[in-house]
Amino acid sequence: MKIISVREDPSYKAKAIAYFQAKWKSVLPIIYEDCISHSTESRNPLPQWYLLKKGDEIIGCAGLITNDFISRGDLYPWVCAVFIEKKYRGNAYGALLLEKAKTDAKEGGFAHLYLCTEHVGYYEKYGFTYIGQGYHPWGEESRIYELELE
């Protein structure tokens, strides 16, 4: 297993853009293209975009961003777009991406990490605690989770 940070290895930028666009079709393609393209030159520790590889195959992804299109702008950074290919689920591979985001957030000087999701029970296994609801610009709401970085 290998986690690729697009910031650390910009040669993966085009692959990351295509992968995120394919896995998160509900998000306008330009969003990932623009954000991932500019992440490699950011003066700040965020955003970060990750690919998870098993051998030569990309099997997952995640991001570490300042806001995940949610009303709680007072909270950041956010883990976003966590995805593992269906045939690889159940092996805790998502935990590898969460650990990378956790490490990078801590190195960036942050004390907490957040995420928003509809999943109940998954992120709790990795130390996240439900702290309330947040609201998206398109009228939906999501559960917000927090993790204290040690």
N, C-alpha and C positions, 0 to 999 in steps of 0.2 A: 504494500500500500504506500502511496506517495501523495502528499498534499502539495499542490502547486499554488503558490501565491502569485497572482498575475503581476502584482507590484514587484515582487522579487525576480520574476522571470517574464518580462513583457513579451517574449516570443510566443506566449500562450494567449495573448490578447484576442486574436481573431477566433481561436477555438473556444475561448471562454464566452465571448459574445454570442457565438452561434449556439453553444450549449445552453446558456441561460435563456436565450430566446426560444429555443425548442422546448424547454422544460416548463417555462412560465409563459405560455401563450396568451394568457389574459392580460399581460403587461405589454404595452406598446413596445415594439421592437427597438425603437429609437432610445427608449429609456436605458436599456442595458448597454446598447452601443455607446451612447454618450457617456454614461457613468463609468463603465469599464475603461473606455478609451482615455478618459481624463484621470483615472485613478493612478496610473503609472507615473504621473508627473506632479501629484499633489504635494504641497508643502506640509500638509497635515497628516497625522497618522491614519486618517480615514479618508476615503473608503478603502476597503480591502475586498478582493474577490478571490475565491478559492475554487480549485477543481480537485477532485479526488480521483486518483488513477489506480487501477489494478492492472499491472502489466502495462500494456499499451492502450487499454480501454479507459475512457473517462466514465466513471460510474456514479459521480455525485458532484454537488456544488453547494456553495453557501457564500454569503456576503457579510460584511461587517460595515455598517453605514451609520450616518447621523440621524436619519429618520426614515421609518418604514411606512410612509404615507399614513401616519396615524396622528391623532389629536394631541398626544402627549409629547409635545416638543421640548418639555423640560427634562425628558429622560433620554439618555444616549450613552453609549452606542448601542445599536440594534443588530442582532444576528438576523439575517433575512435569507429568503430563498433557499432554505435547507432542503436538499433533494437527494435521494438515493434511488438508483434504478431499482425497479420492482424486484428483479431476480436476486438482488443483493441485500434486500431488506432483511431484518432479523439477525444481523451479524454485528450490530453496534457500530457500523461504519459512520453513521451520523455523528456519533460521539467523537470521532476523530476530527471532524470539521468543527464541532463545538469547542473542542480543546484548542484547536488552532486559533479560533476567534477569541477564545478566552485569553490565551497567551498574548495575542497581539493587542487586545484591549488593555490588558494589564501593563504591557510594555509601553502603550500609548499614554499611560498615566490615569486610566479610568479605574474607579473603585467598584463599579457595577456594570452588568451586561443585561440587556433587555431583549425580549422578542415578543412578537404578537402572533397568535395562532388560533385556530379552532380546535386543535388537538388537545385532548385532556388525557393526562397520564404519561405521555411520552417524555416531555421535557422535565417533568418532576423527577424522573429517574436519574437525571444528570444535575440535580441540585437547584433547578429553577423553582421559584415560588410564585404562585398566582398572586397578583397585587390589585387586579381590577380590570375594568373594561376600558377600551379605547375606541375611538370613532374614526372611520375613514372618510375621505372626501366624497366617495361614491355612495355614501349612505349606509354602509355596513358597519358592524362593530366586531372587535376581536378581543380575545382574552390577552392580557398583558402579563408577562412573566419577568421576574428579576432574579439575577444571580449575583451574589456578593463575590467579588474577586478577592482571593486570599493572597 
